[in-house]
Amino acid sequence: MTVETHSLKNAFRGVVHSGCFIDERNLALVVSHPHPDNDHGGGPGPVKEWSEPYDLDALQQLIDSDFDPDDVRFEVDGFRHVAVCTEGRWTLEELPGAGTIEALCRQGANSLGALLSYGGSAFHAAIREHSRGRWEALEYKGLPAGLVETRACFSGADLVLAGSASYALDAPSEVGLLVRGDGGMTWTHSLGQVPGRVLALDSCPGEDGTRVLYAGGQGLWMHAAGGWREVHSFLSSEVAYLRCFPSGDVVAGTTRGDVIAGKGADCRVIGRVGPIHSAERWGDSLYVADPDRVYRLGPSGFERCAIPLVDSVGRLPTVGRLSTGGGRLWLAGSHVLASSVDGMTWTTHPVR
C-alpha cells in the first residue's frame, strides 16, 4: 500500500475524533484542538483554528514562555465541535449542552446525529437538520430509575440505551428503545435484560427490516426473537467496541485486542491486534483500526496497512477512525483526513 507523498502539506492543527461522509465535498468531522496540560498554563486551544496548517512548531505558541517546551505535554479535554462541509464550504459548529461527542452519524441525506457522554455515560443526543442548519439537544426521558454506566447508540432514527442498577460487571443491564418526540428521546419500551453490564452497544436497521442489535461486556450478546442470547462466551477480556452491519454480522473488539467477527452463534475470534476503535467492510475486505495502525484481513490474518501519519504532540492519537462514503474508504483522525478508492493507495485532503 502507498501513501501520497505530500501528506504533511494537508495536515491541520486540530485533532479529529471521527467523521461521516457523503463524498469529499459533503462531510462532517468531530474536531477539537490540543492545548498544554494543566501543569503548563494554557487552557483549551483555539478550536476555531483547527483547520490551520500543521507543522512541528504550530502549537508551540500556546506554551507559556516560562516553561521548557521539551517538558510540555499536550492534551484534548473533549470534543465539543463538529466541522461541517457542505458543497466544499466549511462551518464550525459547537454542540449544545455539556459532555463530549462520542459518536457522529449521518441520518439520511439531510440530517446528522451526535451522541454525547458525561463522565463516561450516555448523556444526551443532538440532531442537526440540514434545512435548519443548527443543532437541537434531545434529553433522554422516561428512563427506569437508578440506571448507571449507561451506553447508547443510534438505530436508524431511534436510540437504543443500556444501563445497570449497579457498577458491578456481572450486574444485569436493562436495554430500551428511545424514540424522538416532544423535544427529547423518550424510552418507549424495554428490549429485555442483558446478563451483565454493557460496555459497548451497536444497532442498525437490518436488510430484512428487523433491528440488528448487539451488546458487549464480559460477554457478547445478540438481541433476537424478542430476547438476548450469548453468541460468544469464551472471552479473554471485556468487549469494548462493537460495529454491526445490516446483514446481521458484527465486529467486536476486546480490551486485550482480540477481534471477533461473524453473525450470531457463528461469531469467532479472527485475530488479535490492539484494542480497536473502528471497523469497516470495504470492497471484499474487512478493515479495523486501533490507536496505532490500520489492518486489513487477508488470507493469512490481519495485515498492516500503510497509512498517512503526521507526528503528533504529547499523548495525542496518531491513527484516526475508519468510515465509508462517496465510493471511498476514509480515515479521519489526529491531524489528517485521508481516503482510498482501492484500500491500498491513500490520498490526504485539505480541510480549508
C-alpha positions as CSV (number, residue, x, y, z in Angstrom):
1,M,0.0,0.0,0.0
2,T,1.2,3.5,-0.7
3,V,0.6,7.0,0.7
4,E,0.5,10.3,-1.0
5,T,4.0,11.8,-0.6
6,H,2.8,15.3,0.3
7,S,0.7,14.3,3.3
8,L,2.2,16.9,5.6
9,K,1.0,19.6,3.2
10,N,-2.6,18.8,4.0
11,A,-2.1,18.2,7.8
12,F,-4.1,20.5,10.1
13,R,-3.7,21.6,13.7
14,G,-7.0,20.3,15.0
15,V,-7.5,16.8,16.4
16,V,-10.2,14.7,14.7
17,H,-12.2,12.1,16.7
18,S,-14.3,10.7,13.8
19,G,-16.2,11.7,10.7
20,C,-19.1,10.7,8.4
21,F,-19.2,11.2,4.7
22,I,-21.4,11.6,1.6
23,D,-18.4,12.5,-0.6
24,E,-15.3,14.6,-0.5
25,R,-17.3,17.9,-0.7
26,N,-20.1,16.9,1.8
27,L,-18.8,15.5,5.1
28,A,-18.7,16.2,8.8
29,L,-15.8,15.8,11.3
30,V,-15.8,15.8,15.1
31,V,-12.9,18.1,16.0
32,S,-11.1,19.7,18.9
33,H,-7.8,21.5,19.5
34,P,-4.8,20.3,21.6
35,H,-3.5,22.5,24.4
36,P,-0.8,22.3,27.0
37,D,-1.8,20.3,30.1
38,N,-2.8,22.0,33.3
39,D,0.8,21.9,34.7
40,H,1.9,24.3,32.0
41,G,-0.6,27.1,31.9
42,G,-2.8,27.1,28.8
43,G,-6.5,26.4,28.8
44,P,-8.3,24.9,25.8
45,G,-6.7,25.6,22.5
46,P,-8.3,27.9,19.8
47,V,-10.7,25.4,18.2
48,K,-11.6,28.0,15.5
49,E,-8.0,27.5,14.2
50,W,-8.4,23.7,13.9
51,S,-8.1,23.8,10.1
52,E,-4.9,25.9,10.0
53,P,-1.8,24.2,8.6
54,Y,0.1,21.9,10.9
55,D,3.8,21.9,11.3
56,L,6.2,20.9,14.0
57,D,6.1,24.4,15.6
58,A,2.3,25.1,15.1
59,L,1.3,24.5,18.7
60,Q,4.4,25.9,20.4
61,Q,2.8,29.4,20.6
62,L,0.3,28.0,23.2
63,I,3.1,27.3,25.7
64,D,3.7,29.8,28.5
65,S,7.1,31.5,27.9
66,D,8.4,30.5,31.4
67,F,8.2,26.7,30.7
68,D,10.6,24.5,28.9
69,P,8.9,23.4,25.6
70,D,10.6,20.0,25.9
71,D,8.6,19.3,29.1
72,V,5.2,20.3,27.9
73,R,2.6,17.6,27.2
74,F,-0.5,18.4,25.1
75,E,-4.0,17.0,25.6
76,V,-7.5,17.2,24.4
77,D,-10.1,17.7,27.1
78,G,-13.1,16.7,25.0
79,F,-14.8,17.0,21.6
80,R,-17.5,19.7,21.5
81,H,-17.4,20.8,17.9
82,V,-18.5,19.4,14.5
83,A,-16.9,20.8,11.3
84,V,-19.5,20.5,8.6
85,C,-18.5,20.7,4.9
86,T,-21.4,21.4,2.5
87,E,-20.6,21.6,-1.2
88,G,-17.0,22.3,-0.3
89,R,-17.7,25.1,2.3
90,W,-16.8,24.5,5.9
91,T,-18.6,25.7,9.1
92,L,-17.5,25.0,12.6
93,E,-20.4,24.3,14.9
94,E,-20.4,23.9,18.7
95,L,-23.0,21.4,20.0
96,P,-25.4,22.4,22.7
97,G,-25.3,21.1,26.3
98,A,-22.5,19.6,28.2
99,G,-20.5,16.5,27.6
100,T,-18.1,15.2,24.9
101,I,-19.1,13.9,21.5
102,E,-18.7,10.1,21.4
103,A,-20.3,9.3,18.0
104,L,-21.4,11.1,14.9
105,C,-23.5,9.6,12.2
106,R,-25.5,10.6,9.1
107,Q,-29.2,10.1,9.3
108,G,-30.4,10.1,5.7
109,A,-29.2,12.7,3.3
110,N,-30.2,15.8,5.3
111,S,-29.6,15.1,8.9
112,L,-26.7,14.5,11.3
113,G,-26.9,12.8,14.7
114,A,-24.4,13.0,17.6
115,L,-24.2,11.2,20.9
116,L,-22.6,12.9,23.9
117,S,-21.4,11.5,27.2
118,Y,-20.6,13.0,30.5
119,G,-18.3,11.1,33.0
120,G,-18.2,8.2,30.6
121,S,-22.0,7.6,30.5
122,A,-24.5,8.4,27.8
123,F,-25.8,11.9,28.4
124,H,-27.9,13.2,25.5
125,A,-28.3,13.2,21.8
126,A,-28.2,16.1,19.3
127,I,-29.7,16.3,15.8
128,R,-28.8,18.7,13.0
129,E,-31.4,19.1,10.3
130,H,-29.9,20.5,7.1
131,S,-32.8,22.8,6.4
132,R,-32.3,24.5,9.9
133,G,-28.5,24.4,9.9
134,R,-28.4,24.2,13.7
135,W,-28.2,21.5,16.4
136,E,-31.0,20.6,18.8
137,A,-30.2,18.9,22.1
138,L,-32.5,16.0,22.9
139,E,-32.6,14.9,26.5
140,Y,-33.4,11.3,27.5
141,K,-36.9,10.9,29.0
142,G,-38.7,8.2,30.9
143,L,-35.7,6.0,31.7
144,P,-36.0,3.5,34.5
145,A,-34.9,5.0,37.8
146,G,-31.3,4.3,39.0
147,L,-29.6,3.3,35.8
148,V,-25.8,3.9,35.9
149,E,-22.9,3.4,33.4
150,T,-25.4,4.0,30.5
151,R,-24.4,3.4,26.9
152,A,-26.3,4.4,23.8
153,C,-26.3,4.0,20.1
154,F,-28.3,5.1,17.1
155,S,-30.6,2.6,15.4
156,G,-31.8,4.4,12.4
157,A,-33.7,7.4,13.7
158,D,-34.2,5.8,17.1
159,L,-31.8,5.3,20.0
160,V,-31.0,2.1,22.0
161,L,-29.9,2.7,25.6
162,A,-28.5,0.2,28.1
163,G,-27.8,0.8,31.8
164,S,-27.4,-1.2,35.0
165,A,-28.6,-0.6,38.6
166,S,-25.1,-1.5,39.8
167,Y,-21.5,-0.8,39.0
168,A,-20.6,-4.5,39.2
169,L,-19.6,-6.0,35.9
170,D,-21.9,-9.0,36.4
171,A,-24.9,-6.9,37.2
172,P,-27.7,-7.2,34.6
173,S,-28.3,-4.3,32.3
174,E,-31.7,-3.0,31.2
175,V,-31.9,-2.2,27.5
176,G,-34.7,0.0,26.0
177,L,-35.7,1.8,22.8
178,L,-35.9,5.6,22.8
179,V,-38.0,7.4,20.2
180,R,-37.8,11.1,19.2
181,G,-40.7,13.3,20.2
182,D,-41.6,16.4,22.2
183,G,-38.0,17.8,22.2
184,G,-36.4,14.7,23.6
185,M,-35.8,11.0,23.2
186,T,-38.4,9.0,25.2
187,W,-38.0,5.5,26.5
188,T,-40.9,3.7,24.9
189,H,-40.4,0.1,25.9
190,S,-37.8,-2.4,27.2
191,L,-35.8,-4.7,25.0
192,G,-35.1,-7.0,27.9
193,Q,-32.1,-7.5,30.2
194,V,-28.6,-8.4,29.3
195,P,-27.0,-10.7,31.9
196,G,-24.0,-8.3,32.6
197,R,-23.0,-4.7,32.5
198,V,-22.9,-3.3,28.9
199,L,-19.6,-1.7,27.9
200,A,-20.3,-1.5,24.1
201,L,-23.6,-1.3,22.2
202,D,-24.4,-1.0,18.5
203,S,-27.5,-1.3,16.3
204,C,-28.7,-0.7,12.8
205,P,-31.8,-1.5,10.6
206,G,-31.4,-4.9,9.1
207,E,-31.7,-5.9,5.4
208,D,-34.9,-7.8,6.2
209,G,-36.5,-4.8,8.0
210,T,-35.7,-6.0,11.6
211,R,-33.4,-4.3,14.0
212,V,-29.8,-5.7,14.3
213,L,-28.7,-5.2,17.9
214,Y,-25.5,-6.4,19.8
215,A,-24.2,-5.7,23.3
216,G,-20.8,-6.4,24.7
217,G,-19.1,-6.5,28.1
218,Q,-17.9,-9.7,29.8
219,G,-19.8,-11.5,27.1
220,L,-21.1,-10.8,23.6
221,W,-24.8,-10.9,23.2
222,M,-27.3,-10.5,20.3
223,H,-30.9,-9.5,20.5
224,A,-33.1,-11.8,18.5
225,A,-36.7,-13.2,18.7
226,G,-37.5,-10.7,21.5
227,G,-34.7,-11.6,23.8
228,W,-31.0,-11.7,24.4
229,R,-28.7,-14.6,23.8
230,E,-24.9,-15.0,24.2
231,V,-23.1,-15.6,20.9
232,H,-19.5,-15.8,22.1
233,S,-18.8,-17.0,25.6
234,F,-15.0,-17.6,25.7
235,L,-13.7,-14.0,26.0
236,S,-10.2,-13.4,27.4
237,S,-11.2,-9.8,28.3
238,E,-14.2,-7.4,28.0
239,V,-15.8,-6.3,24.7
240,A,-15.2,-2.6,24.5
241,Y,-16.0,-1.9,20.8
242,L,-18.9,-3.1,18.6
243,R,-19.9,-2.4,14.9
244,C,-22.8,-4.2,13.4
245,F,-24.0,-4.3,9.8
246,P,-27.4,-4.6,8.1
247,S,-26.5,-8.2,7.1
248,G,-26.6,-9.1,10.8
249,D,-22.9,-9.5,11.0
250,V,-20.9,-7.9,13.8
251,V,-17.3,-6.9,14.5
252,A,-16.3,-6.8,18.2
253,G,-13.0,-5.7,19.8
254,T,-11.9,-6.6,23.3
255,T,-9.6,-4.7,25.6
256,R,-6.9,-7.3,25.1
257,G,-7.0,-6.8,21.3
258,D,-9.0,-9.8,20.1
259,V,-11.1,-9.1,17.1
260,I,-14.4,-11.2,16.9
261,A,-16.5,-11.3,13.8
262,G,-19.4,-13.3,12.5
263,K,-23.2,-13.5,12.7
264,G,-25.0,-14.7,15.8
265,A,-23.7,-18.0,17.0
266,D,-21.1,-18.1,14.2
267,C,-19.0,-15.3,15.9
268,R,-15.4,-16.3,16.4
269,V,-12.0,-14.7,17.1
270,I,-10.4,-13.9,13.8
271,G,-7.2,-12.2,15.0
272,R,-5.5,-10.0,17.6
273,V,-4.2,-6.5,17.1
274,G,-4.6,-3.6,19.5
275,P,-7.9,-2.6,21.2
276,I,-9.8,-1.5,18.0
277,H,-11.9,1.7,17.9
278,S,-13.3,1.4,14.3
279,A,-14.1,-1.2,11.7
280,E,-15.4,-1.1,8.1
281,R,-16.2,-3.5,5.3
282,W,-14.7,-2.1,2.1
283,G,-14.7,-4.0,-1.2
284,D,-14.2,-7.6,-0.3
285,S,-12.2,-7.0,2.8
286,L,-12.6,-6.1,6.5
287,Y,-10.6,-3.2,7.8
288,V,-10.0,-2.4,11.5
289,A,-8.1,0.3,13.3
290,D,-6.5,0.5,16.7
291,P,-4.7,3.6,18.2
292,D,-1.5,2.7,16.3
293,R,-2.4,1.1,12.9
294,V,-5.0,0.2,10.3
295,Y,-5.2,-3.5,9.4
296,R,-6.8,-5.4,6.6
297,L,-8.0,-9.0,7.0
298,G,-6.2,-11.2,4.4
299,P,-5.9,-14.9,3.8
300,S,-3.3,-15.3,6.5
301,G,-4.9,-12.9,9.0
302,F,-4.6,-9.2,9.7
303,E,-2.1,-7.3,7.6
304,R,-0.7,-3.9,8.5
305,C,-1.8,-1.1,6.1
306,A,0.5,1.8,5.1
307,I,-1.4,4.9,6.1
308,P,-0.6,8.7,6.2
309,L,0.7,9.6,9.6
310,V,1.8,13.0,10.9
311,D,4.0,13.2,14.0
312,S,1.7,14.4,16.8
313,V,2.4,16.1,20.0
314,G,2.3,14.7,23.5
315,R,-0.2,11.9,24.1
316,L,-2.4,12.7,21.1
317,P,-3.5,9.7,18.9
318,T,-1.9,9.2,15.5
319,V,-4.5,6.9,13.9
320,G,-8.0,8.0,13.1
321,R,-11.3,6.2,12.7
322,L,-12.4,4.4,9.6
323,S,-15.6,5.3,7.7
324,T,-17.0,5.0,4.2
325,G,-18.8,7.3,1.7
326,G,-18.7,8.5,-1.8
327,G,-17.1,5.4,-3.1
328,R,-14.1,5.7,-0.8
329,L,-12.7,4.3,2.4
330,W,-11.9,7.2,4.8
331,L,-9.5,7.7,7.7
332,A,-10.2,10.7,9.9
333,G,-8.0,11.3,12.9
334,S,-5.2,13.1,14.6
335,H,-4.1,15.8,12.1
336,V,-5.0,14.1,8.8
337,L,-8.1,13.4,6.6
338,A,-7.4,10.7,4.1
339,S,-9.3,8.5,1.7
340,S,-8.7,5.5,-0.6
341,V,-10.6,4.2,-3.6
342,D,-9.0,0.8,-3.6
343,G,-8.0,0.2,0.1
344,M,-4.3,0.4,-0.9
345,T,-3.4,3.9,-2.0
346,W,-4.3,6.8,0.3
347,T,-4.7,10.5,-0.6
348,T,-4.8,13.2,2.0
349,H,-7.4,16.0,1.8
350,P,-7.2,19.7,2.7
351,V,-9.9,21.0,5.0
352,R,-9.9,24.7,4.0
